[in-house]
Amino acid sequence: MSGLPVTGLAPTVVYVLCMLASMTCAGLLARAWRASRSRLLLWTAISFGFLALNNLLLVADLVIFAQVNLLPYRQASAGLAIATLLYGFIWEVDE
């Protein structure tokens, strides 16, 4: 599916809204972390930052640069998001 141009405005709007939602979550989690200094909030904010990057790469891959295959970069950013969140969960359990 990667590299196929997106036809119509609706899928593009959905991709951009998902990216904005991830960015908003990352920002709100970072603000809560600054107030409480809870490490779990920090790791979750970083994870949502990687998810926002993943959504940005999705828009770039399917809408802007339809000829370029960005799937490996999208998968890497999603993997980093999951790995960051898992690391935060495991690290917080130890303390």
N, C-alpha and C positions, 0 to 999 in steps of 0.2 A: 504494500500500500504506500510505502514511502516513495516520494518522488512523483506521485500522481498529483496533478494540479487540482485544487479544490474549485469546484464550480458552484457559483451562488454565493450570496452574502451570509446566509445563516450559519454555515460551519465556521466561517472566519469570525463571526461575532461570538460564537460559543467558545472558540479557542482563546480569543482575547479576554473574554469574561473569566474564563478559568485561570488565565494568567494573572489577571487583576485580583481575583479572589485569593490566589496563593500568595501574591505579594502583600495583600492586606493582612492575611493571617501571619505571615512572617514579621511584618511590622508591628502588629499588635502583640505577638509573642515576645519580640525583642523589647518592646516598651514594658511589658509585664516583668521581663527578666531584669531590666534596669531597676525596677522598683523593689523587687523581692530578692534578687540574686540567687534564685533557684536554678541550679545547673540543668535540671530537666527542661525548664523553659528555654534555656539557651540552646540546648541540643535540638529541641523541637523547632525553634525559630530557624536554626541553620538548615534543618531538614526541609522546612517549607521554603526557604530560600532556594535550595536545589530543585524543589518541585516547581517553583516559579521559573527557574532557568529552563527546566524541562519543557514547560508550556511555551516559553519564548522560542525555544528551538523547534517546537512543533509548529508554531506559526511561521517561523522562518522556513522550515522544511516544506510544508504543504502549501503555503500561500505565497511567500515572497520568492524563494529560490526553488521553484518546483523541479528544476533540472538537476539539482544537487541532492545527493542522498545524505541526510544528516542523522539517519537512524542510529548509527553507533554512538554519536554524541548524545542523542536523546536517551539511549539506554544507559550510558555512563552517568548522566546526571540523575536519572531515576535510581540507579544503583547506589550512587553516593547519598541520595536522600534517605533511602532505606537503611544503608549502612550507618549513617550518622544517627538516625533515630534509634536503631538497635544498640549502637554503642552507648548512647545516652541512657537508655533503659538499663543496660547491663551495668554501667558504671554507677548509676544511682542506687541500684540494688545493693551493691557492695558497701555503700556508706551508711 
